[in-house]
């Protein structure tokens, strides 16, 4: 009986999150999608950072500093992705906003 009540409450919370106001840019499903995208694409940070470092500072920097920066960025993207995926029902940070802002998704252009 308690198990059914808990499952029903979780389903109700999920449905209520789907009915978010139209003026809200982010909702629970957006947060879940963003988290899953970050979990799936975090390994791509390593070659991306190597390429960026190679283009700006040369091949030696790309193969050394680029790898380290890529590992650091990949670790951050993976942790944020896991956090957003597991907490997608909670409106944290403020109104389901992204934790990683530049770029929010891996495939977007960024300033770093």
GUDODO-489640 format. One line per 8 residues: number of its first residue (from 1); their letters; for each residue x, y, z of N, C-alpha, C, O, CB. Coordinates in steps of 0.1 Angstrom, whole numbers. Each point is the difference from the previous one (the first is absolute). Glycine has a CB too. Example, Ala and Ser with C-alpha at 12.3 -4.5 7.8 and 13.67 -1.06 7.14 Angstrom:
1> as> 132 -57 78 -9 12 0 9 12 0 10 0 7 -29 -12 5 | 15 23 -19 9 11 0 -8 11 8 5 11 1 7 -17 -23
This chain:
1> xxxxxxxx> 8 -12 0 -8 12 0 9 13 0 -3 9 -8 -15 -22 20 | 28 13 -3 9 11 0 8 2 -13 2 11 -4 -1 -14 29 | 3 -8 -30 7 0 -13 -8 6 -11 5 8 -8 7 -28 15 | -25 16 -8 -9 6 -10 -2 15 2 -1 8 -9 -10 -30 7 | 10 26 15 -2 14 3 12 8 -4 -1 11 -6 -14 -17 25 | 27 1 -17 12 7 -3 2 1 -16 3 10 -5 8 -19 26 | -14 -2 -28 0 0 -14 -10 10 -6 3 8 -9 5 -32 9 | -20 24 6 -10 10 -5 4 14 3 -2 9 -9 -15 -26 13
9> xxxxxxxx> 23 20 7 5 13 3 11 5 -9 0 11 -5 -6 -15 29 | 15 -6 -28 11 4 -9 -6 3 -14 5 9 -7 11 -23 20 | -25 6 -17 -6 2 -13 -8 13 0 1 8 -10 -3 -33 6 | -5 28 14 -7 13 1 10 12 0 -2 10 -7 -16 -21 20 | 29 10 -6 10 10 -1 6 2 -14 2 11 -4 4 -15 28 | -3 -7 -31 5 0 -13 -10 7 -10 4 9 -8 9 -30 13 | -26 18 -4 -10 6 -8 -2 15 3 -1 8 -9 -11 -31 8 | 13 26 14 -1 14 3 12 8 -6 -2 12 -3 -10 -18 24
17> xxxxxxxx> 24 0 -21 11 7 -6 -2 2 -15 6 9 -6 9 -18 23 | -22 0 -24 -2 1 -14 -9 12 -3 0 6 -11 3 -31 8 | -12 28 12 -9 11 -2 5 13 5 -7 8 6 -11 -24 -3 | 31 19 -5 6 12 4 -5 11 -9 -4 -2 -11 25 -10 18 | -22 25 -1 -5 11 -8 8 2 -13 12 -3 -1 -19 13 23 | 0 -5 -32 6 2 -13 12 10 0 8 0 -8 -30 -6 -2 | 22 16 19 10 10 1 13 -5 5 10 7 -1 -28 10 3 | 18 -29 4 13 -5 6 8 -6 -11 -5 -8 -8 -6 3 30
25> xxxxxxxx> 23 9 -23 9 -5 -11 4 -15 3 1 -8 -9 7 31 5 | -5 -26 16 5 -13 4 -10 -7 9 -7 6 8 30 2 -10 | -24 -21 0 -9 -8 9 7 -13 3 12 -2 -4 -33 12 -6 | 15 -19 17 6 -13 4 5 -8 -12 11 -6 1 -26 6 19 | 7 -1 -31 5 -8 -11 12 7 -7 8 -8 -5 -32 0 2 | 24 21 3 12 6 -6 12 -3 8 11 -2 -5 -25 21 -4 | 13 -18 22 11 -4 9 4 -14 -1 12 -3 -1 -20 20 17 | -1 -26 -18 3 -14 -2 7 -2 -13 10 -7 -1 -30 0 14
33> xxxxxxxx> 15 13 -24 7 -1 -13 14 6 0 9 -6 -6 -31 7 -4 | 24 10 17 13 6 1 9 -9 8 12 -1 -4 -22 24 3 | 5 -29 11 9 -9 8 4 -12 -7 12 -4 0 -23 12 20 | 1 -14 -27 4 -12 -8 9 3 -12 9 -7 -3 -31 -2 9 | 21 21 -12 9 4 -11 14 2 6 9 -4 -6 -28 15 -6 | 20 -5 24 13 2 6 7 -14 4 12 -1 -2 -20 24 10 | 0 -32 -3 5 -13 3 5 -8 -12 10 -6 0 -26 5 19 | 9 3 -30 4 -8 -12 11 7 -8 8 -7 -6 -31 -1 5
41> xxxxxxxx> 25 21 2 10 7 -8 12 4 8 9 6 -6 -27 2 -8 | 19 -11 27 12 5 7 13 -5 -5 10 7 1 -24 -7 19 | 15 -13 -26 14 -4 -5 4 9 -12 12 0 -3 -17 -23 11 | -4 29 -15 4 8 -12 7 13 4 6 7 -8 -25 -16 -4 | 19 13 25 8 11 5 15 -1 -2 6 10 -3 -25 -6 20 | 24 -16 -16 14 -2 -1 6 3 -14 9 9 -1 -11 -27 18 | -4 12 -28 5 5 -13 -3 14 -3 7 7 -8 -9 -31 0 | -9 29 13 -4 14 -3 10 10 6 5 9 -6 -29 -16 6
49> xxxxxxxx> 28 4 13 10 9 6 14 -2 -6 7 10 -1 -21 -11 22 | 17 -11 -25 13 -2 -7 0 8 -13 10 6 -3 -8 -29 13 | -13 23 -17 0 7 -13 0 15 2 8 7 -7 -21 -25 -2 | 6 23 19 1 15 3 14 4 4 5 10 -4 -29 -11 11 | 30 -7 2 13 4 4 10 -1 -11 10 8 -1 -15 -17 24 | 4 -1 -32 8 -2 -12 -1 12 -9 10 5 -5 -12 -29 7 | -10 29 -4 -2 12 -9 5 13 6 5 8 -7 -25 -20 -1 | 20 13 21 5 13 6 15 -1 4 7 10 -2 -30 -6 10
57> xxxxxxxx> 27 -15 -3 14 0 6 9 -10 -7 12 -1 4 -22 8 17 | 5 -15 -30 9 -10 -7 -2 -14 4 -7 -3 10 23 21 -12 | -10 -27 -5 -3 -15 2 6 -5 13 -7 -9 6 7 7 -30 | 11 7 29 5 -5 13 -9 4 11 -3 -9 9 26 10 -18 | -28 11 9 -10 4 10 -13 -8 -1 -6 -3 10 16 26 -10 | -14 -25 -12 -12 -8 -2 1 -14 5 -10 -5 5 6 19 -25 | 16 -20 19 1 -14 4 3 -1 15 0 -11 6 8 5 -29 | -5 17 30 3 -1 14 -10 8 8 -9 -6 7 33 4 -12
65> xxxxxxxx> -24 15 4 -10 8 7 -14 -2 -5 -9 0 8 27 17 -4 | -19 -19 -16 -14 -3 -6 -6 -12 6 -12 -1 2 19 12 -23 | 1 -22 23 -5 -12 5 -5 2 15 -10 -4 4 25 -9 -19 | -6 20 22 -4 3 14 -12 9 2 -9 -3 8 33 1 -2 | -25 12 -15 -11 9 1 -13 -8 -5 -11 2 6 26 18 -10 | -13 -29 -6 -11 -8 -4 -5 -10 11 -12 -1 1 21 3 -24 | 0 -8 30 -4 -8 11 -7 7 11 -10 -4 5 29 -10 -10 | -15 26 8 -6 9 10 -14 4 -5 -10 -1 8 32 9 0
73> xxxxxxxx> -24 -4 -20 -13 4 -5 -9 -12 -1 -12 1 3 23 18 -16 | -6 -30 9 -8 -13 -1 -5 -4 14 -12 -4 1 25 -3 -21 | -4 8 30 -4 -3 13 -12 9 5 -9 -5 6 33 -4 -1 | -22 22 -7 -10 9 3 -13 -2 -7 -11 0 7 28 16 -2 | -17 -19 -18 -12 -2 -8 -7 -13 5 -12 0 1 22 12 -21 | -2 -22 23 -6 -13 5 -7 2 13 -11 -5 2 29 -8 -14 | -11 20 22 -6 2 13 -13 8 -1 -10 -3 7 33 2 3 | -22 12 -18 -12 8 -1 -12 -8 -7 -11 2 4 26 19 -5
81> xxxxxxxx> -11 -29 -9 -10 -8 -7 -7 -10 10 -12 -2 -1 25 5 -20 | -5 -9 29 -5 -10 10 -9 7 10 -11 -5 3 31 -10 -6 | -16 27 7 -7 8 10 -14 4 -6 -10 -2 6 32 10 5 | -21 -3 -23 -13 5 -7 -9 -12 -3 -12 2 1 24 18 -10 | -7 -31 5 -8 -12 -3 -7 -5 13 -12 -4 0 27 -2 -19 | -8 5 30 -5 -5 12 -10 9 7 -8 -4 8 29 -10 -6 | -19 27 -4 -8 10 7 -9 8 -9 -4 11 3 22 -9 14 | -22 -8 -28 -8 7 -10 -14 4 5 -5 10 -6 18 -22 -12
89> xxxxxxxx> -18 6 28 -13 3 5 0 13 9 -10 6 3 4 -30 -4 | 18 28 6 1 11 9 4 13 -7 9 -1 -9 -2 -15 27 | -14 27 -15 3 12 -7 13 7 5 -1 12 4 -24 -10 -8 | 36 -9 4 12 6 4 11 -2 -11 0 -11 -5 -6 6 29 | 14 14 -27 0 14 4 -12 7 -6 -6 -5 -9 31 4 11 | -28 12 4 -11 9 -3 -8 -4 -13 5 3 -11 7 15 23 | -24 -23 -10 -9 -3 -11 6 -9 -11 -2 2 -12 -9 19 17 | 18 -32 -1 6 -10 -8 10 6 -10 3 -6 -10 -24 -6 11
97> xxxxxxxx> 27 23 3 11 6 -9 12 -9 -1 2 -9 8 -10 31 -1 | 16 -20 -17 12 -8 -2 11 4 10 2 11 4 -8 -13 -28 | 14 -8 28 12 2 8 11 4 -9 7 10 3 -15 -27 14 | 10 10 -28 10 4 -10 -6 10 -9 -10 -3 -7 22 -19 9 | -7 34 -3 -6 10 -8 8 3 -13 -6 5 -9 -4 5 30 | 22 -14 -21 8 3 -12 10 -11 -4 11 0 5 -13 24 1 | -2 -33 -14 -13 -2 -6 -10 -9 9 5 -8 8 6 11 -31 | -23 -1 21 -10 -8 7 0 -15 -5 -1 -9 8 -13 30 -5
105> xxxxxxxx> 15 -22 -16 2 -14 -6 13 0 -7 6 10 -3 -31 -12 -1 | 30 -10 2 14 -2 -5 1 6 -14 10 6 -4 -7 -27 18 | -13 19 -22 1 4 -15 -1 15 -2 2 4 -11 -12 -27 6 | 6 30 15 -1 15 -2 14 6 0 10 -5 5 -32 5 6 | 23 12 -18 13 7 1 2 6 14 -10 4 6 8 1 -31 | 14 -4 29 2 6 13 11 10 0 7 2 -11 -14 -23 21 | 9 28 1 11 10 0 12 -5 8 10 7 1 -27 10 -2 | 18 -30 5 11 -4 7 9 -9 -9 11 -4 5 -23 4 16
